[in-house]
Amino acid sequence: MANLSRSTFLTAAGAAALASGVPLRARAADRIGVDYAYYNPPSLVLKAKGWLEEALAKKGTSVDWVLSLGSNKANGFLAAGAVQFGSTAGSAALLARANGTPIKTVFLYSRPEWTAIVVPKESAIKSVRDLRGKKVAATRGTDPWFFLLRSLAAAGLQPTDVQLTDLQHPDGRTALERGQVEAWAGLDPHMAASQLDAGSRLLYRNVAFNTWGALNAREDFLAQRPDVAAIVVNAYDRARKYAAAHVEETAALLSDASHLERRVADLQLHERTTYPGNGTPGNDYREAIAAVVPLIRNDKLAKPDADLDAAAASLIDARIATTALRG
């Protein structure tokens, strides 16, 4: 399990400073902050195995592990300097950069199919086109939100053709199961739990509409410590390969860390998580990011003066991974 002797968590003082908006950029040179998240299985492997601490010990550097409960939380930690490496959906990384957070995507930890359109077990809805006039829940500005908008467009529908209801992910699940909405753009593990516990049905799936799992780093850190950044990416690559080869063990880590039922973790990791390529962000990721630019623009999710095209063009920094994973 977690190697607590080699890592610490965000301190109470640090958490309070973060909550108050006080920047935490003055981290000691011998410490780095790295997040871990239930939606990022390799991060759980990396934290449990202690590989990053072992590799960084040669540099005299320690690790502060910080739990991110969602992409928005990871982006907040990155913006405040509480972590130098944070994991998000690709769409969330783009939105953060467009809104001024100085981050770069340096590694892809997985290609999850973590969202789909979900309907109740006995629903008469058979296709996305059948959602016309229906009440559909999603969390605005997240991968499920963008997934829903892209799915509607692919079916020839506009956002105004449905009744969009902005609910947080767990509230969306509750609303679906109580009959308060007729469909939900779900997110694992809530989606997997709803399938198993309530018999909810995945109406529409399309892994291409999911925007990858992105490991993002602060630009100032990349400029100051490219050597440490390379160590982090190398350790992540090791954890990513391990997660791909040891799905049962990784599912057990996810279940234990998140207190999910093991069957939920199994569904999420066995059926909806893959690790294609070698983790270097490339054209597939670039295309996934570019596809959400018009959605962010139309939804006015970015600041009025944000240059979304420039943010998408500058988000990826594959140099660290290309160099670190060479050979």
Beta strands, then each sheet from edge to edge (+ up, - down):
strand 1: 7-9
strand 2: 31-36
strand 3: 62-67
strand 4: 85-89
strand 5: 103-112
strand 6: 115-119
strand 7: 135-138
strand 8: 163-166
strand 9: 183-187
strand 10: 201-204
strand 11: 213-218
strand 12: 273-274
sheet 1: 1+ 3+ 2+
sheet 2: 4+ 11- 5+ 12-
sheet 3: 8+ 7+ 9+ 6- 10+
end
